Amino acid sequence: MTDPTYTYRAHPFTAEKLFSLAPDGLAWRDRGRARLLAFADVVAVEIFQERLPGSSAAYWACVLHRRGGGRVKLSAGHRVGLFAAEDRSATYFPFVHALMARLDAARPGLERREHRSVLARVETAIGLVGVGVLRLLRRLDLARTAALAGRLVRLVGPRLKGHRVAREQLAMVFPEMSAEMREHTLAGMWDNFGRLFAESAHLDRLWDYDWRDPRPGRIEVDAATRAAMLRLRDDPRPALMFTGHLANWEVVPLGAGTIGREIAVVFRAPRIGPFVREMIRARQAGGSMVIAAGPDTPLRIREALRQGRLVGMLVDQHYARGVDVTFFGRTCKVNPMLGRFARLFECPIYGARVVRLPDARFRFELVGPLPPPRDPDGKIDVDATMQMITGLIEDWVRQHPEQWLWLHRRWR
């Protein structure tokens, strides 16, 4: 079997390098010259994830520190332009695994160093500022600060890059909508986004509806939703619940967590560490168990369902390895995880949404259990189930397009 090789360009203005494993070290060619870093001269290794300018993805990287100074870096992010990168993880990981095996054999106990990039430090600082802002907002009146945040973001949002993406997608799915109405809809989207941030500071206080003693308040619930929630409460089986990025979607697990059932929420964390910890704290204060999206997410969802929990997740974003569904008459991809777990556990599926109302109020709606489509063998059909769910999300978006997050590129 031949030794693995790896080629990549670290910077847009440098040449692509071909790395290979020699018997006694890491070899590569740089501008036609053969170079070698002997394993015996490696004094420390850093393995970390990095962000590259112009790319929203994170790439694994490895830095070998040389005795006497200097270092050699390998990254899965191959630069193909000034602000463009190509993911070469498929060849990067086998090569680095083989490299580390030889290093460990040649240098037992080799030092591993913690790496914090400049970008990571900046993101941490931004996160700390964000946490401070949230804690300040928590001391202020919710309705007034949410309205103010909505007005500010309504002014700033149209000047951001995401506004163009949102406008293009809105025009694509609502071609009959006038340009004036599109801008009005997008202004509503930005207003909702600003209010969402202000409301995040009060996340554990938003829900004020008592199922035993319903009274008018911040949360409205109709009779159909109340009946569906009581069915969910009395069903001992594990259950799945989905929602979309509509109004303040964080209210959904708050409501589901007040009927006496344990709920686990799949949470795709932003990269800003302190802000993530604050958001997780707020969700847990609201009664939710948090499953941070990552490599072990399916295992943690499986365990939550085995424990009889209600598991909630967002299902309206692009997933590159997903299944094809039709959304507003156009094909896009969706994560099939919910359908797969419904098939595995034969558990009920519920759909939930929140509609934003005037004066910082919300209407909470729940539908289900939904009858999932089945294949000829009687098993839940995963693809058809995800299409059913996507169709319901589409109906919700059509009713209140200004309350959906059009910023995410849904069709690719």
TARA-V632052 format. One record per residue. RES is the residue in one letter. PSI is psi in whole degrees, -180 to 180 (NA if undefined). Layout:
BEGIN
res=RES psi=PSI
res=RES psi=PSI
END
This chain:
BEGIN
res=M psi=132
res=T psi=151
res=D psi=146
res=P psi=155
res=T psi=164
res=Y psi=134
res=T psi=139
res=Y psi=161
res=R psi=124
res=A psi=-34
res=H psi=152
res=P psi=-17
res=F psi=11
res=T psi=165
res=A psi=155
res=E psi=136
res=K psi=142
res=L psi=116
res=F psi=144
res=S psi=167
res=L psi=113
res=A psi=166
res=P psi=-32
res=D psi=9
res=G psi=-177
res=L psi=123
res=A psi=150
res=W psi=167
res=R psi=130
res=D psi=110
res=R psi=42
res=G psi=-8
res=R psi=135
res=A psi=132
res=R psi=158
res=L psi=133
res=L psi=108
res=A psi=141
res=F psi=-34
res=A psi=-21
res=D psi=0
res=V psi=123
res=V psi=-18
res=A psi=157
res=V psi=139
res=E psi=132
res=I psi=125
res=F psi=173
res=Q psi=140
res=E psi=157
res=R psi=138
res=L psi=142
res=P psi=131
res=G psi=-6
res=S psi=135
res=S psi=-9
res=A psi=161
res=A psi=137
res=Y psi=141
res=W psi=143
res=A psi=158
res=C psi=130
res=V psi=127
res=L psi=124
res=H psi=130
res=R psi=144
res=R psi=131
res=G psi=2
res=G psi=162
res=G psi=162
res=R psi=161
res=V psi=130
res=K psi=140
res=L psi=137
res=S psi=149
res=A psi=-11
res=G psi=104
res=H psi=120
res=R psi=125
res=V psi=-1
res=G psi=179
res=L psi=-40
res=F psi=41
res=A psi=143
res=A psi=151
res=E psi=134
res=D psi=115
res=R psi=33
res=S psi=-34
res=A psi=-34
res=T psi=-23
res=Y psi=-49
res=F psi=-47
res=P psi=-39
res=F psi=-46
res=V psi=-37
res=H psi=-44
res=A psi=-40
res=L psi=-47
res=M psi=-36
res=A psi=-42
res=R psi=-37
res=L psi=-45
res=D psi=-35
res=A psi=-38
res=A psi=-31
res=R psi=74
res=P psi=136
res=G psi=20
res=L psi=136
res=E psi=134
res=R psi=127
res=R psi=145
res=E psi=138
res=H psi=131
res=R psi=111
res=S psi=167
res=V psi=-40
res=L psi=-40
res=A psi=-39
res=R psi=-40
res=V psi=-44
res=E psi=-38
res=T psi=-43
res=A psi=-43
res=I psi=-40
res=G psi=-41
res=L psi=-39
res=V psi=-44
res=G psi=-41
res=V psi=-42
res=G psi=-41
res=V psi=-43
res=L psi=-42
res=R psi=-32
res=L psi=-45
res=L psi=-30
res=R psi=-25
res=R psi=-10
res=L psi=167
res=D psi=129
res=L psi=-52
res=A psi=-44
res=R psi=-44
res=T psi=-35
res=A psi=-42
res=A psi=-42
res=L psi=-44
res=A psi=-39
res=G psi=-43
res=R psi=-40
res=L psi=-47
res=V psi=-30
res=R psi=-32
res=L psi=-42
res=V psi=-40
res=G psi=-48
res=P psi=-13
res=R psi=-2
res=L psi=159
res=K psi=-36
res=G psi=-22
res=H psi=-38
res=R psi=-42
res=V psi=-45
res=A psi=-42
res=R psi=-43
res=E psi=-43
res=Q psi=-39
res=L psi=-43
res=A psi=-33
res=M psi=-40
res=V psi=-17
res=F psi=66
res=P psi=-23
res=E psi=-11
res=M psi=134
res=S psi=158
res=A psi=-38
res=E psi=-41
res=M psi=-35
res=R psi=-46
res=E psi=-35
res=H psi=-41
res=T psi=-44
res=L psi=-34
res=A psi=-39
res=G psi=-37
res=M psi=-46
res=W psi=-40
res=D psi=-44
res=N psi=-40
res=F psi=-42
res=G psi=-43
res=R psi=-38
res=L psi=-42
res=F psi=-46
res=A psi=-39
res=E psi=-23
res=S psi=-28
res=A psi=-20
res=H psi=25
res=L psi=-41
res=D psi=0
res=R psi=-6
res=L psi=-39
res=W psi=121
res=D psi=17
res=Y psi=131
res=D psi=117
res=W psi=-28
res=R psi=-28
res=D psi=71
res=P psi=127
res=R psi=157
res=P psi=139
res=G psi=-147
res=R psi=-30
res=I psi=130
res=E psi=142
res=V psi=129
res=D psi=174
res=A psi=-38
res=A psi=-42
res=T psi=-42
res=R psi=-43
res=A psi=-42
res=A psi=-38
res=M psi=-37
res=L psi=-36
res=R psi=-43
res=L psi=-41
res=R psi=-40
res=D psi=-7
res=D psi=118
res=P psi=-11
res=R psi=156
res=P psi=157
res=A psi=158
res=L psi=140
res=M psi=137
res=F psi=157
res=T psi=-179
res=G psi=178
res=H psi=69
res=L psi=134
res=A psi=-129
res=N psi=92
res=W psi=-15
res=E psi=-18
res=V psi=-26
res=V psi=-55
res=P psi=-26
res=L psi=-45
res=G psi=-43
res=A psi=-27
res=G psi=3
res=T psi=7
res=I psi=9
res=G psi=10
res=R psi=145
res=E psi=134
res=I psi=139
res=A psi=131
res=V psi=127
res=V psi=123
res=F psi=117
res=R psi=104
res=A psi=138
res=P psi=168
res=R psi=-7
res=I psi=102
res=G psi=-58
res=P psi=-38
res=F psi=-39
res=V psi=-48
res=R psi=-38
res=E psi=-41
res=M psi=-39
res=I psi=-41
res=R psi=-43
res=A psi=-41
res=R psi=-42
res=Q psi=-36
res=A psi=-29
res=G psi=1
res=G psi=8
res=S psi=142
res=M psi=134
res=V psi=128
res=I psi=101
res=A psi=131
res=A psi=133
res=G psi=-172
res=P psi=-29
res=D psi=10
res=T psi=-48
res=P psi=-39
res=L psi=-40
res=R psi=-35
res=I psi=-43
res=R psi=-44
res=E psi=-40
res=A psi=-41
res=L psi=-37
res=R psi=-29
res=Q psi=2
res=G psi=17
res=R psi=164
res=L psi=125
res=V psi=124
res=G psi=145
res=M psi=155
res=L psi=139
res=V psi=21
res=D psi=27
res=Q psi=161
res=H psi=139
res=Y psi=111
res=A psi=-35
res=R psi=21
res=G psi=-171
res=V psi=154
res=D psi=134
res=V psi=165
res=T psi=126
res=F psi=116
res=F psi=39
res=G psi=5
res=R psi=147
res=T psi=134
res=C psi=176
res=K psi=145
res=V psi=148
res=N psi=123
res=P psi=9
res=M psi=-43
res=L psi=-45
res=G psi=-38
res=R psi=-41
res=F psi=-33
res=A psi=-41
res=R psi=-43
res=L psi=-43
res=F psi=-8
res=E psi=45
res=C psi=156
res=P psi=154
res=I psi=131
res=Y psi=146
res=G psi=137
res=A psi=147
res=R psi=165
res=V psi=135
res=V psi=128
res=R psi=134
res=L psi=167
res=P psi=160
res=D psi=41
res=A psi=37
res=R psi=164
res=F psi=151
res=R psi=122
res=F psi=129
res=E psi=138
res=L psi=135
res=V psi=143
res=G psi=177
res=P psi=140
res=L psi=139
res=P psi=106
res=P psi=144
res=P psi=150
res=R psi=154
res=D psi=178
res=P psi=-22
res=D psi=1
res=G psi=0
res=K psi=152
res=I psi=127
res=D psi=112
res=V psi=-51
res=D psi=-45
res=A psi=-34
res=T psi=-42
res=M psi=-30
res=Q psi=-40
res=M psi=-45
res=I psi=-44
res=T psi=-37
res=G psi=-38
res=L psi=-41
res=I psi=-42
res=E psi=-43
res=D psi=-42
res=W psi=-43
res=V psi=-40
res=R psi=-37
res=Q psi=-37
res=H psi=69
res=P psi=-27
res=E psi=-11
res=Q psi=5
res=W psi=152
res=L psi=90
res=W psi=-3
res=L psi=-30
res=H psi=130
res=R psi=101
res=R psi=-33
res=W psi=124
res=R psi=NA
END
